[in-house]
Amino acid sequence: MTSGIPDSIMALVVKQDGYNPNPEGGIHFETMEPYLEFKEIAVPDLAAGQVLVGMAMAPINPSDLHFLKGEYGQPRRAGKPAGFEGVGTVIAAGEDPYAQSLIGTRVSFAATPDGTGTWATHAVAEAMLCIPQPDSVGDHDAAGFIVNPLTAAAMFEEAKAAGSPGIVLTAGASQVSKFIVALARDSGLDSICIVRRDVHNQVLTDLGATVILNQTEDDFAAELTSTMKERKPRFFIDAVADATSTQVFNAMGKDSTWMIYGSLSPETPPLPNTGELIFRNKVIKGFWLSPWLSGAALDEKLAVFAEVQARFSDGRWSTEVGATVKLDSAVETLVEALADPRGKVFIQP
């Protein structure tokens, strides 16, 4: 192996193959031991358009946790490192000139099936999916630059295109929701956040949330109905997909859209009255970032990348950090770290 390039990688590798034949829903874990193993693996050979990244940090997103349980849109592959995104410095590259030009560059990137996951000391990535980052974007923001921020930006653009005067958000205190609240504020749109705890209410208010509703309060149903009548939002962005989600959608007016991008709840949401769909022109649809990344026009993606980078650079967006765990002890410490609702958890080599 070339000087400076490791002979092996230490990684948190997936222990199971394929999909879960009996999906449970939700992302609660009692232990990580059935799902992850910390071990040494060989450094893969680089294809022409690939780079080897020395990892600085990687986030743990709900999509990562659904993937570990075999309940995500791509199958698990036992023995491969987990982790969908991260930040690090390119230390080697394949023969492609663009890949070669990235050597020494600090980049955010998304993992692909042909590469390796980011919960590792090093990762193989596609050069064309690497986003060079300026020093003004810190490691925590750069590590989580793709999945949550781009999901937020892309879904917000759909809400704007629908002409809705406001957006309803479940998991109102999540990173995605916080990003969308700030986008709505800057565009003059209402944001109505549904939360389970009041611990983040001040943060949401400071970001510009118009209304915050706690679904555990006795007056939630009445407050929800009143808010829908007053604010008249027609776009609902949902990370939870449960009975409360259906309740929210039923309270919304005609021509409303329910966009589901996550399933944080283990329960299956009941369908709304079919008359809502037939006679009131209401729509239920899903959103997954992967098809958007592959299918959106290049100028659209570049505009979103630039907007996300600018917001992290000037402080309009920031990542709320809950905990940072070390790679070599993550199997033992992740469950406790993930139980803290105050921010995102990161893995560091």
Summary of the structure (lengths in Angstrom):
residues: 349
radius of gyration: 20.6
end to end distance: 20.9
largest distance: 67.3
contacts: 1165
relative contact order: 0.15
helix: 34%
strand: 25%
